[in-house]
Amino acid sequence: MIGNESAVHSHATALAEKISNRTARVGIIGLGYVGLPLAVEFAKAGFNVTGIDLSEGKVSQLNAGRSYIQDVPTTEVEALVEAGRLRATRDFSVIAELDTINICVPTPLRKTKDPDMSYIVSACEEAAKYFHPGMLVILESTTYPGTTEEVMLPILSSPGMEAGRDFFLCFSPERVDPGNAQYNTRNIPKVVGGITPACTEMGVCFYAQALQTVVPVGSTQVAEMVKLLENTFRMINIGLVNELAIMCDRMGINVWEVIDAAKTKPFGFMPFYPGPGLGGHCIPIDPFYLSWKTRQAGIEARFIELAGYINGQMPEFTVEKIQNALNDHGKALNGSRVHVLGVAYKADLDDVRESPALDIIHLLNRRHATVTYSDPHVPVVHVDGLALCAQPTLPAVADADCVVIVTNHAAFDYDAVVANAKLIIDTRNALRWAKSPKIIRL
Ligand SMILES: NC(=O)c1ccc[n+]([C@@H]2O[C@H](COP(=O)([O-])OP(=O)(O)OC[C@H]3O[C@@H](n4cnc5c(N)ncnc54)[C@H](O)[C@@H]3O)[C@@H](O)[C@H]2O)c1
């Protein structure tokens, strides 16, 4: 073999061999909800894994063998750290010693709803300083189609360093669902697309060592779009069902009963549920990455904008329901005590990012209600610049003029809540079994 072909052969063969015999040194940049579980899976598969994060707290907790992510047991982290297979650092120069890097940094939206690429760019620029031939780099952060090729490739390429020959670059969407007891990083099929076929092949080879199923696709753009399709599908269907909930409310129809009956159809229907608004780092944000990108191509993403508008109205709709219910009981919202049950964005999690509970508390504050909350997973929240501490549930429920169930954590004693509350707004159908005139459902 001569020229390019021999270079492809030498770097690809050497790296594939190291990956297959698990001597490749794996690096994960960003050790949050996505990065830590991934680091643990590769360490469990027998690799030496180094996590790189800017957070001093996360780095020192990991090195002390402690997990700070609910789905990752501390016992696993402790055993892997003790065995010398997992460590963390803030020092990017370790990249010089690594063979692979997965980038799992945040991709938030700016206030203008434009993508904030600064985390990806900065992680990539740091990586580029210590980049060397024969490396595999995979972006896992959710982003708009084109990011890997348009943003990352120019940062990592240099004269004599060509993707698919001297290094391998892929995108692989992360699909982890925090709190899901059935599906985790290991058993959720992993989609991966590379800049070239050799890159895709290397990505597949890498993930196949630690994860159950790998799904190769033809390009990084396809892999990027897969994630946005999945999350846009959820966001739009939730928007549809939230609109249906508003319609049902006006018509005096129980939307929950409608959905339960509709889902008995064995084909062509999938249930989605209404709620107090979207939360979390993905569903409220990711579709706007797509609409931002399509706007540049002159296409307006109308479904996304409409669903975003409807979902964005749900905290206001919830507060209106609280206000109307209090009025029906001869009270005004102004001056009433409202107790919020659950502030995490999802049941049984401790994550409050984009949680609709924060919007609801803000709207209640603006209407001069006295707001308290309880949440077994979240000891403190910050709203309107003030720290609010979780209260013991039952005394606060008994004391409140109105209780609003925003997050249906399993840990709440709902029988006791129903017994002690004067009035309940249930935005999650958590009290589906209870019949009482003091319960008002979304
Ligand atoms: N959380 C989820 O359920 C989920 C699911 C699928 C996809 N995603 C996507 O995965 C990506 C990461 O999300 P997450 O929830 O893990 O975020 P996170 O905030 O929990 O973790 C990100 C980590 O990256 C670190 N970081 C930020 N900038 C860095 C840099 N330049 N160098 C090194 N470390 C840096 C932060 O300190 C943090 O620890 C996002 O794009 C998100 O949309 C998240």
The ligand as an SDF file (V2000), in Angstrom:
LIG
                    3D

 44 48  0  0  0  0  0  0  0  0999 V2000
  -29.5330   15.0500   30.4930 N   0  0  0  0  0  0  0  0  0  0  0  0
  -30.1250   14.2850   29.6000 C   0  0  0  0  0  0  0  0  0  0  0  0
  -31.0660   13.5660   29.9190 O   0  0  0  0  0  0  0  0  0  0  0  0
  -29.6550   14.2550   28.1560 C   0  0  0  0  0  0  0  0  0  0  0  0
  -30.1420   13.2420   27.3230 C   0  0  0  0  0  0  0  0  0  0  0  0
  -29.7270   13.2070   26.0170 C   0  0  0  0  0  0  0  0  0  0  0  0
  -28.8560   14.1810   25.5250 C   0  0  0  0  0  0  0  0  0  0  0  0
  -28.4080   15.1680   26.3500 N   0  0  0  0  0  0  0  0  0  0  0  0
  -27.4760   16.1490   25.7940 C   0  0  0  0  0  0  0  0  0  0  0  0
  -26.1660   15.8310   26.2580 O   0  0  0  0  0  0  0  0  0  0  0  0
  -25.3990   17.0210   26.4540 C   0  0  0  0  0  0  0  0  0  0  0  0
  -24.9080   17.0680   27.8890 C   0  0  0  0  0  0  0  0  0  0  0  0
  -26.0260   17.1250   28.7480 O   0  0  0  0  0  0  0  0  0  0  0  0
  -25.9480   16.7990   30.3070 P   0  0  0  0  0  0  0  0  0  0  0  0
  -27.3480   16.6790   30.7850 O   0  0  0  0  0  0  0  0  0  0  0  0
  -24.9870   15.6800   30.5620 O   0  0  0  0  0  0  0  0  0  0  0  0
  -25.3090   18.1670   30.8380 O   0  0  0  0  0  0  0  0  0  0  0  0
  -24.6750   18.4400   32.2870 P   0  0  0  0  0  0  0  0  0  0  0  0
  -24.7860   19.8910   32.5120 O   0  0  0  0  0  0  0  0  0  0  0  0
  -25.2480   17.4770   33.2780 O   0  0  0  0  0  0  0  0  0  0  0  0
  -23.1500   18.0380   32.1000 O   0  0  0  0  0  0  0  0  0  0  0  0
  -22.2710   18.7450   31.2800 C   0  0  0  0  0  0  0  0  0  0  0  0
  -20.9200   18.7720   31.9530 C   0  0  0  0  0  0  0  0  0  0  0  0
  -19.9990   19.3950   31.0600 O   0  0  0  0  0  0  0  0  0  0  0  0
  -19.1020   20.1900   31.8360 C   0  0  0  0  0  0  0  0  0  0  0  0
  -18.5030   21.1790   30.9340 N   0  0  0  0  0  0  0  0  0  0  0  0
  -19.0440   22.3040   30.4220 C   0  0  0  0  0  0  0  0  0  0  0  0
  -18.1950   22.8870   29.5740 N   0  0  0  0  0  0  0  0  0  0  0  0
  -17.0850   22.1130   29.5490 C   0  0  0  0  0  0  0  0  0  0  0  0
  -15.8430   22.1830   28.8640 C   0  0  0  0  0  0  0  0  0  0  0  0
  -15.5930   23.1740   27.9920 N   0  0  0  0  0  0  0  0  0  0  0  0
  -14.9390   21.2330   29.0980 N   0  0  0  0  0  0  0  0  0  0  0  0
  -15.1790   20.2230   29.9720 C   0  0  0  0  0  0  0  0  0  0  0  0
  -16.3330   20.0940   30.6480 N   0  0  0  0  0  0  0  0  0  0  0  0
  -17.2760   21.0220   30.4240 C   0  0  0  0  0  0  0  0  0  0  0  0
  -19.9760   20.7530   32.9410 C   0  0  0  0  0  0  0  0  0  0  0  0
  -19.1960   21.1500   34.0500 O   0  0  0  0  0  0  0  0  0  0  0  0
  -20.8840   19.5580   33.2450 C   0  0  0  0  0  0  0  0  0  0  0  0
  -20.3480   18.7380   34.2610 O   0  0  0  0  0  0  0  0  0  0  0  0
  -26.3310   18.1740   26.0860 C   0  0  0  0  0  0  0  0  0  0  0  0
  -26.1160   18.4970   24.7440 O   0  0  0  0  0  0  0  0  0  0  0  0
  -27.7120   17.5740   26.2380 C   0  0  0  0  0  0  0  0  0  0  0  0
  -28.6720   18.2020   25.4140 O   0  0  0  0  0  0  0  0  0  0  0  0
  -28.7800   15.2160   27.6790 C   0  0  0  0  0  0  0  0  0  0  0  0
  1  2  1  0
  2  3  2  0
  2  4  1  0
  4  5  1  0
  4 44  2  0
  5  6  2  0
  6  7  1  0
  7  8  2  0
  8  9  1  0
  8 44  1  0
  9 10  1  0
  9 42  1  0
 10 11  1  0
 11 12  1  0
 11 40  1  0
 12 13  1  0
 13 14  1  0
 14 15  2  0
 14 16  1  0
 14 17  1  0
 17 18  1  0
 18 19  2  0
 18 20  1  0
 18 21  1  0
 21 22  1  0
 22 23  1  0
 23 24  1  0
 23 38  1  0
 24 25  1  0
 25 26  1  0
 25 36  1  0
 26 27  1  0
 26 35  1  0
 27 28  2  0
 28 29  1  0
 29 30  1  0
 29 35  2  0
 30 31  1  0
 30 32  2  0
 32 33  1  0
 33 34  2  0
 34 35  1  0
 36 37  1  0
 36 38  1  0
 38 39  1  0
 40 41  1  0
 40 42  1  0
 42 43  1  0
M  CHG  2   8   1  16  -1
M  END
$$$$
